[in-house]
Amino acid sequence: MNKKVKILSTGHYVPPKVLTNFDLEKMVDTSDEWITTRTGIKERRIVEPNISSSDIAAEAARNCLNKVNIDINEIDTIIVATITPDMFFPSTACIVHKKLGGKNEPAAFDISAACSGFIYGLTLAEGLIRNGKSKNLLLIAADVLSKFTNWKDRNTCVLFGDGAGAMLLSATDDEEDAILSTYLGADGNYDELLYIPAGGSKMPATIETVEKSLHTIFMSGKEVFKVAVTKMVEAANKACELAGITTGQIDLLIPHQANLRIITAVGDRLGIPQDKVFVNVDKYGNMSAATVIVGLDQAISNGRVKKGSIVELVAFGGGFTWGATVIKL
Ligand SMILES: CC(C)(COP(=O)(O)OP(=O)(O)OC[C@H]1O[C@@H](n2cnc3c(N)ncnc32)[C@H](O)[C@@H]1OP(=O)(O)O)[C@@H](O)C(=O)NCCC(=O)NCCS
């Protein structure tokens, strides 16, 4: 059994509330000028307090399924990539199944690979479909990092935004295959350069952990920056090699959107002209796992890529984790 994989649809959702650099100027000692020149970010989207990852994941999934008129009850597998699950259990995937009105009994589970989560999820999805375990798979990436941001820490609070993206994949006997390659990597030795220290089994919530803001993101920006560029370039090259193409054949590169300087450096080192490098970091900041799938859905919706286009997604995140995939639309 070696099925081909088809991408039937993509979708996304970002919350309506916009937080601009000028809003942040009123919250911490920063400036629009500093944020713009160091990161390229001008604004980001933030959920309201009563909204969680499963809410925006369900919105992205609806957007994706509605485009092809497919009902949740036709889906046999739901995977949600998130590091901001609604709760430890049940999984956000199970909650999304309920929110979409599912009455069937699909496999449903979450995966945790930080900002590389969508590409990790796509690799799993590919495996499940190719070996006949899944026929219609809904892959969602959703994160609400605003809920785990220390809004008093200017080093981190300017970087992140909330968002969700979804992709519907199915098994096909067509000649055409949508996933030309995937490549994943990780190095746990970098675990404390980008992390949320408390809230898990190592350091469950106490008054002290809350007082010290240990339930929020800690990051060593400069170190993350260097490894991010190196590993995204390596992963992107590796995925091209596995797909049997050169970077020159890529119609659009969609890199993880953490910082415009990282995006530009990755494009340059891969020898891909900047007009073939997707950028939306100015409007959304770093949406963690959702970033690359939101980018892909936007690129499809605005006609930047179309049927037959070769697109490469590449991401990097906490762990550290990284990954890249080459797809043919
Ligand atoms: C975080 C990041 C934007 C900082 O940019 P940088 O050019 O490396 O800046 P530095 O770390 O050298 O900081 C320079 C100064 O700006 C200050 N600064 C940090 N955040 C600031 C802010 N929002 N506003 C104003 N000043 C700020 C720092 O305190 C530092 O001051 P100091 O020199 O007095 O100590 C950058 O390192 C980065 O993007 N790193 C990668 C982040 C990332 O990709 N994270 C997610 C990966 S998935």
The ligand as a MOL file (V3000), in Angstrom:
LIG
                    3D

  0  0  0     0  0            999 V3000
M  V30 BEGIN CTAB
M  V30 COUNTS 48 50 0 0 0
M  V30 BEGIN ATOM
M  V30 1 C 14.8040 39.1720 19.8200 0
M  V30 2 C 15.5040 39.9210 18.7060 0
M  V30 3 C 14.5100 40.6710 17.8790 0
M  V30 4 C 16.4730 40.9300 19.3300 0
M  V30 5 O 17.1710 41.5680 18.3120 0
M  V30 6 P 18.7550 41.7880 18.4590 0
M  V30 7 O 19.1970 42.5890 17.3030 0
M  V30 8 O 19.3610 40.4230 18.6240 0
M  V30 9 O 18.8330 42.6690 19.7480 0
M  V30 10 P 19.6790 42.3780 21.0860 0
M  V30 11 O 19.2840 41.0900 21.6940 0
M  V30 12 O 21.0930 42.6210 20.7550 0
M  V30 13 O 19.1800 43.5270 22.0100 0
M  V30 14 C 19.6660 44.8130 21.8340 0
M  V30 15 C 19.1260 45.7040 22.9040 0
M  V30 16 O 17.7340 45.9660 22.6620 0
M  V30 17 C 17.0130 45.7880 23.8700 0
M  V30 18 N 15.6820 45.3810 23.5580 0
M  V30 19 C 15.1790 44.1070 23.5290 0
M  V30 20 N 13.8840 44.1480 23.2050 0
M  V30 21 C 13.5670 45.4470 23.0120 0
M  V30 22 C 12.3780 46.1000 22.6510 0
M  V30 23 N 11.2470 45.4380 22.4070 0
M  V30 24 N 12.4020 47.4420 22.5320 0
M  V30 25 C 13.5240 48.1280 22.7590 0
M  V30 26 N 14.6810 47.5640 23.1150 0
M  V30 27 C 14.6920 46.2260 23.2300 0
M  V30 28 C 17.7940 44.7650 24.6310 0
M  V30 29 O 17.5070 44.8980 26.0130 0
M  V30 30 C 19.2140 45.1330 24.3100 0
M  V30 31 O 19.5850 46.1850 25.1440 0
M  V30 32 P 21.0460 46.2010 25.8260 0
M  V30 33 O 22.0030 46.1940 24.6780 0
M  V30 34 O 21.0160 47.4600 26.5990 0
M  V30 35 O 21.0840 44.9580 26.6550 0
M  V30 36 C 16.3170 38.9380 17.8250 0
M  V30 37 O 17.4250 38.4590 18.5350 0
M  V30 38 C 15.5030 37.7890 17.3250 0
M  V30 39 O 14.5980 37.9500 16.5350 0
M  V30 40 N 15.8470 36.5560 17.7400 0
M  V30 41 C 15.1880 35.3840 17.2970 0
M  V30 42 C 13.8470 35.2730 17.9300 0
M  V30 43 C 13.0810 34.1330 17.3830 0
M  V30 44 O 13.2290 33.7950 16.2520 0
M  V30 45 N 12.2410 33.5460 18.2250 0
M  V30 46 C 11.3480 32.5270 17.8740 0
M  V30 47 C 11.9680 31.3910 17.1940 0
M  V30 48 S 10.7130 30.2970 16.7210 0
M  V30 END ATOM
M  V30 BEGIN BOND
M  V30 1 1 1 2
M  V30 2 1 2 3
M  V30 3 1 2 4
M  V30 4 1 2 36
M  V30 5 1 4 5
M  V30 6 1 5 6
M  V30 7 2 6 7
M  V30 8 1 6 8
M  V30 9 1 6 9
M  V30 10 1 9 10
M  V30 11 2 10 11
M  V30 12 1 10 12
M  V30 13 1 10 13
M  V30 14 1 13 14
M  V30 15 1 14 15
M  V30 16 1 15 16
M  V30 17 1 15 30
M  V30 18 1 16 17
M  V30 19 1 17 18
M  V30 20 1 17 28
M  V30 21 1 18 19
M  V30 22 1 18 27
M  V30 23 2 19 20
M  V30 24 1 20 21
M  V30 25 1 21 22
M  V30 26 2 21 27
M  V30 27 1 22 23
M  V30 28 2 22 24
M  V30 29 1 24 25
M  V30 30 2 25 26
M  V30 31 1 26 27
M  V30 32 1 28 29
M  V30 33 1 28 30
M  V30 34 1 30 31
M  V30 35 1 31 32
M  V30 36 2 32 33
M  V30 37 1 32 34
M  V30 38 1 32 35
M  V30 39 1 36 37
M  V30 40 1 36 38
M  V30 41 2 38 39
M  V30 42 1 38 40
M  V30 43 1 40 41
M  V30 44 1 41 42
M  V30 45 1 42 43
M  V30 46 2 43 44
M  V30 47 1 43 45
M  V30 48 1 45 46
M  V30 49 1 46 47
M  V30 50 1 47 48
M  V30 END BOND
M  V30 END CTAB
M  END
